[in-house]
Amino acid sequence: MRRIFKYNVFIAVVAVALITFSCTEDYEMPSDATEGNDVFLSTSFGIGKDIAIQKGVEMYFDDFSSGGEETTWSFPEESDPTILTTNERHAKVAFGNPGSYEAKVTIDFGELYYLNGEVSETSIYEGSISFEVVDEIKAGFQVSDESGTILTQENGALHLVEAGSDITFTDMSDGSPSVLTYFFRHTESAR
């Protein structure tokens, strides 16, 4: 009986120690910011440093931030913007002049907000999205085998790939497209 009591006391002491020392401090929201006021912007061509759009093609600018009360988008006049639709959080725009530009955005949260995990110092977020407008984007690619030999038919129109081969796709596009999407289809052999 004494032995069981010793083991029970030992287990109880170890359990209390584990519970006491394994607990972490709860995260506390800073009192000067409201949970859910986070900045998140995007475009129809993604977000980042290499956004390219062809002149005259529609581009969406979106504010998916949580908690914002009012969003204002502005576009440089020299880009010859045609604002096709706009509402408080989203804008659909086509640009007429090639060049590198920045779309500016102002979001009024009405109180402090979060950006990259940090609490802001004001209730107004001011930022921008950089993009490039090009005259024309022409998609193109070449396919080569393991040795670097370009795989084409004699007429140059089709890529000829032997089943089971390792191949490499090389982007040969003009105009720096933002996104490359390859579609593969199966065709019957001419045999």
Secondary structure by P-SEA (a helix, b strand, c coil): caaaaaaaaaaaaaaaaaaaaaccccccccccccccbbbbbbccccccccccccccbbbbbbcccccccbbbbbbbcccccccccccccbbbbccccbbbbbbbbbbbcccbbbcccccccccccccbbbbbbccbbbbbcccccccccccccccccbbbbcccbbbbbbbbccccccbbbbbbbbbcccc
